[in-house]
Amino acid sequence: MYYLLSFFAGALITAMVTSNGALASHYGIYTGVVLVHIIGLTASSLIMLLRRQSPFKQRAAFPLYLGGGIGVITVISNNIAYGIISISAIMALILLGQSILGLAVDQFGLMGMPKHPFKSSKLIGLVFIIAGIVVMIDTFNLLAVVVSIAAGFCIIVSRTLNAKLAQEANTLTSVYFNNLVGLIVSVSAFLLLGRAELAQTTTFDPNILLYLGGIMGIGVVLSCNVAVIKVPAFYLTLLMFIGQVSAAVIFDQVLAGSFNPMLLAGGLLVSCGLGINLILDNRKGNPKQHKA
């Protein structure tokens, strides 16, 4: 179940990025990020109102509330890299950043997460994963590479903080503060860097699909809040990535009539590496907590 939930979260991220990208194309990068968080905060507030819950009733350590703000850094990093290097390269480098930090989280139990030490027997699977990342990196620019890897780091930190907040308070509170803090940070970024976008946007786009990113983001946070506690950070990263690639290939074919063989090849190699490591885990009979 938790593996499928991780895969679903990855597929939902692709749909969310597609929606958010279209929104940013029409209104501007920073205006788009603000709108996404306004919609997400409105939706999460309505859910809490219907369930008669208050997000301020339970308290947690201050750092746990910062997941939404770090998520905004991820979006801005992606926007910087977009157009400089290919989408496949961005996805691969984000995966690299997530994998590096994910392995560290599992190895050392960083941020209070359970330890899942990496064993040398799983190096074969890791080789396939690295090969998949290399296949997708077809363009190179130092700035874009750095910010894409940093975006991968931020994703791990953001989803871990959100999951820990969900443990300390509850899941809906985590979703609410993810959007509230994200809105505060995105408005700040807009005031500093994006005010000129308002003068360039003169029309309202009635296409409702553009405005669903904030709602999809709630689904992603909810899914991750459950999966992060049950699935090692490294495996969660890979499963979400496979979900992203699968959805991206389908979206490209259906929406644009195009096909990216490097993205598919990279996804298949990563899937093989993940499969090998899961088989090795199951043979040793030690990951009882990983069962789907």
C-alpha positions in Angstrom: 0.0 0.0 0.0 2.7 2.5 1.0 4.7 1.8 -2.2 1.6 2.4 -4.3 0.9 5.6 -2.4 4.5 6.8 -3.1 4.1 6.0 -6.8 0.7 7.9 -6.8 2.3 10.9 -5.1 5.0 11.0 -7.9 2.4 10.8 -10.7 0.3 13.6 -9.0 3.5 15.8 -8.8 3.8 15.6 -12.6 0.1 16.6 -13.0 0.7 19.4 -10.5 3.9 20.7 -12.2 2.0 20.7 -15.5 -0.8 22.7 -14.1 1.5 25.1 -12.2 3.7 25.5 -15.3 0.7 26.6 -17.4 -0.4 29.0 -14.6 3.1 30.5 -14.5 3.2 30.8 -18.3 0.1 33.0 -18.2 0.5 35.1 -15.0 4.3 34.9 -14.4 6.5 32.8 -12.3 6.1 34.5 -8.9 2.5 35.5 -9.4 1.8 31.8 -10.3 3.4 30.6 -7.1 1.3 33.0 -5.0 -1.9 31.9 -6.7 -1.1 28.2 -6.2 -0.6 28.8 -2.4 -3.7 30.9 -2.2 -5.8 28.1 -3.7 -4.1 25.5 -1.6 -4.6 27.5 1.6 -8.3 28.1 0.7 -8.9 24.5 0.0 -7.2 23.2 3.1 -9.0 25.8 5.3 -12.3 24.7 3.9 -11.5 21.0 4.7 -10.6 21.9 8.3 -13.7 24.0 8.6 -15.9 21.1 7.4 -14.2 18.8 9.8 -14.4 21.4 12.6 -10.7 21.3 13.3 -8.4 24.2 14.2 -4.9 24.2 12.9 -3.8 26.3 15.9 -5.1 23.9 18.6 -2.0 21.7 18.7 1.6 23.0 18.9 4.8 21.6 17.6 8.5 22.6 17.4 8.9 25.7 15.2 11.2 24.2 12.5 8.5 21.7 11.6 6.3 24.5 10.3 8.9 25.5 7.7 8.2 22.7 5.1 6.0 25.0 3.0 8.6 27.7 2.8 11.3 25.3 1.7 8.9 24.0 -0.9 8.8 27.5 -2.4 12.6 27.4 -2.7 12.2 24.2 -4.7 9.8 25.8 -7.2 12.0 28.9 -7.6 15.0 26.6 -8.2 13.1 24.7 -10.9 12.1 28.0 -12.5 15.8 29.1 -12.7 16.9 25.9 -14.3 13.9 25.7 -16.7 14.9 26.9 -20.1 18.7 26.6 -19.4 18.8 22.8 -19.4 16.3 20.2 -20.5 13.4 18.9 -18.5 15.0 15.4 -18.4 18.2 16.9 -17.0 16.3 18.8 -14.4 14.4 15.7 -13.3 17.6 13.7 -13.2 19.5 16.2 -11.2 16.6 16.7 -8.7 16.6 12.9 -8.4 20.4 13.0 -7.7 19.9 15.6 -5.0 17.1 13.6 -3.4 19.0 10.3 -3.6 22.1 11.8 -2.0 20.2 13.3 0.9 17.8 10.4 1.1 20.6 8.0 1.6 22.1 10.2 4.3 18.7 10.4 6.1 18.4 6.6 6.0 22.0 6.0 7.0 22.2 8.4 9.9 18.5 8.9 10.9 18.7 12.6 10.1 15.8 14.9 11.2 14.6 12.2 13.6 13.8 9.7 10.9 14.3 5.9 11.4 17.6 4.5 10.3 17.8 2.2 7.2 21.6 1.7 6.7 22.7 1.1 3.1 24.3 -2.3 2.6 27.0 -3.1 0.1 25.0 -5.9 -1.4 22.7 -3.2 -2.9 25.4 -1.5 -4.9 24.3 -3.3 -8.1 20.9 -1.7 -7.8 22.6 1.7 -7.1 24.6 1.3 -10.3 21.4 1.0 -12.3 20.0 4.1 -10.6 23.1 6.2 -11.3 23.0 5.0 -14.9 19.4 6.1 -15.2 20.3 9.6 -13.9 23.3 9.9 -16.3 21.2 8.9 -19.3 18.8 11.7 -18.7 21.4 14.4 -18.3 21.7 15.6 -21.9 22.6 19.2 -21.3 24.9 20.9 -18.7 25.1 24.4 -17.2 26.8 24.9 -13.8 24.1 27.2 -12.3 21.2 25.0 -13.5 23.0 21.9 -12.2 23.6 23.4 -8.7 20.0 24.8 -8.3 18.5 21.5 -9.5 20.5 19.4 -7.1 19.6 21.9 -4.4 15.9 21.6 -5.3 16.3 17.8 -4.7 17.7 18.5 -1.2 14.9 20.9 -0.5 12.2 18.3 -1.5 13.6 15.8 1.1 13.7 18.4 3.9 10.3 19.8 3.1 8.5 16.5 2.9 10.2 15.2 6.1 9.3 18.4 8.1 5.7 18.1 6.8 5.5 14.5 7.9 7.0 15.2 11.3 4.5 18.0 11.8 1.7 15.6 10.9 3.0 13.2 13.6 3.2 16.0 16.2 -0.1 17.6 15.4 -2.2 15.9 12.6 -2.2 15.5 8.8 -4.6 18.4 8.0 -2.6 20.8 10.2 0.5 19.9 8.3 -1.2 20.6 5.0 -2.6 23.9 6.3 0.7 25.2 7.5 2.5 23.9 4.4 0.2 26.3 2.3 0.2 29.1 4.9 4.0 29.3 5.3 4.4 28.7 1.5 2.1 31.6 0.8 4.0 33.9 3.2 7.3 33.0 1.5 5.9 33.2 -2.0 4.4 36.7 -1.4 7.8 37.8 -0.1 9.5 36.5 -3.2 6.9 38.2 -5.4 7.4 41.6 -3.6 11.1 41.3 -4.1 11.3 39.9 -7.6 8.0 39.6 -9.3 6.0 42.9 -9.0 6.7 43.7 -12.7 4.6 40.6 -13.7 1.3 42.3 -12.8 1.8 44.9 -15.5 2.4 42.2 -18.0 -0.8 40.2 -17.2 -3.9 41.8 -18.5 -6.4 39.0 -18.9 -7.9 36.2 -16.8 -7.6 32.7 -18.1 -10.8 30.8 -17.5 -9.3 27.3 -18.0 -9.9 25.7 -14.6 -7.1 23.2 -15.1 -4.6 26.0 -14.6 -5.8 26.5 -11.0 -5.8 22.9 -9.8 -2.1 22.8 -8.8 -2.8 24.0 -5.3 -5.4 21.3 -4.7 -3.1 18.6 -6.2 -0.4 19.8 -3.8 -2.7 18.9 -0.9 -2.9 15.4 -2.3 0.9 15.2 -2.6 1.5 16.4 1.0 -1.2 14.0 2.4 0.3 11.1 0.5 3.9 11.9 1.5 2.9 12.4 5.2 1.7 8.8 5.3 4.5 7.3 3.1 7.5 9.1 4.7 7.0 7.3 8.0 6.6 3.9 6.4 9.1 3.9 3.5 12.8 4.7 3.7 13.6 8.1 2.3 15.8 6.7 -0.6 13.1 4.2 -1.7 10.4 6.9 -1.4 12.4 9.2 -3.7 12.8 6.4 -6.3 9.1 5.4 -6.2 7.9 8.9 -6.5 10.4 9.5 -9.4 9.1 6.4 -11.2 5.5 7.7 -10.8 6.6 11.1 -12.1 8.3 9.6 -15.2 5.4 7.3 -15.9 2.9 10.2 -15.8 5.3 12.5 -17.8 5.6 10.0 -20.6 1.8 9.6 -20.8 1.2 13.4 -20.6 3.8 14.1 -23.3 2.1 11.6 -25.6 -1.5 12.6 -24.9 -1.1 16.4 -24.6 1.8 17.1 -26.9 2.0 14.1 -29.1 5.7 13.8 -28.3 7.9 11.2 -26.9 11.1 11.5 -24.9 13.1 8.2 -25.2 15.9 9.4 -22.8 13.3 10.1 -20.1 11.8 6.7 -20.6 15.2 4.9 -20.7 16.3 6.7 -17.5 13.0 5.8 -15.7 13.4 2.1 -16.7 17.0 2.0 -15.4 16.0 3.6 -12.1 13.0 1.1 -11.9 15.5 -1.8 -12.4 17.8 -0.5 -9.7 14.9 -0.1 -7.3 13.5 -3.6 -8.2 16.9 -5.2 -7.6 17.3 -3.5 -4.2 13.8 -4.5 -3.1 14.4 -8.1 -4.1 17.6 -8.1 -2.1 15.7 -6.7 0.9 12.9 -9.2 0.7 15.4 -12.1 0.4 17.0 -11.1 3.6 13.6 -10.8 5.3 14.5 -7.7 7.2 12.3 -4.9 5.8 9.1 -6.0 7.5 8.1 -2.4 7.8 8.4 -1.9 4.0 5.7 -4.3 3.0 3.1 -2.8 0.6 
